Amino acid sequence: KIFAISKTSQKRVKKYYDRDSLVIYPGVEIKKFKTGKYGDYILSVARLVSTKRVDVLAKSMSYVKDKKVKLYIVGDGNEKEKIKEIAEKNSNIKLISYVSDEELMDLYSNCLATAYIPLNEDFGFVPVEAGTSGKATIGVDEGGLRETIVDRKTGFLIKKVTPQNIAKKIDYFINNKNLAKKMGKNAKEYVKKFDWEIILKQFDNNLREVIKKIR
């Protein structure tokens, strides 16, 4: 029996292996996260590699109208210097390499929203972790993010990823803080199904069925 981490992965298993699979999503420990203030920064949490498109996100800050709002980039990777160069040209970008789990939870807790635009990713934890913190996510209409973000309800799914289009969504949240809060609350409710306690029960029940067949 094959367990897939998303419907996106399930389709790939069928396409490349011609096998059926069961979707069991990865989980998060919802109890660890909290909702704080809706601050004056957008949070990016991702490895600094080309497939995460953090460079495109960083470039979007040149087009954001309210320069008081910052982009906090948490992560490291082989594109760090490239993104650092972009950050040096934009005072509204703060590049943070490493943070502890507690520091990361605080960053999630107090951001206005998160932004995560990976290339056709299988799942992606950021929208789920953001949701547990009561925050919406600006995402991309590709891959597993279609399963972790409900467009215009828990965040936005951008069809054409450009710095300008990302900036429009950031500006939208800046100018509509109450809507950012509302979407964040919707996200908090939506991601409850990703709680580890629920996920582990699903996995355990299905694993028991497999063991019975083997015996």
Disulfide bonds with the S-S distance in Angstrom:
none
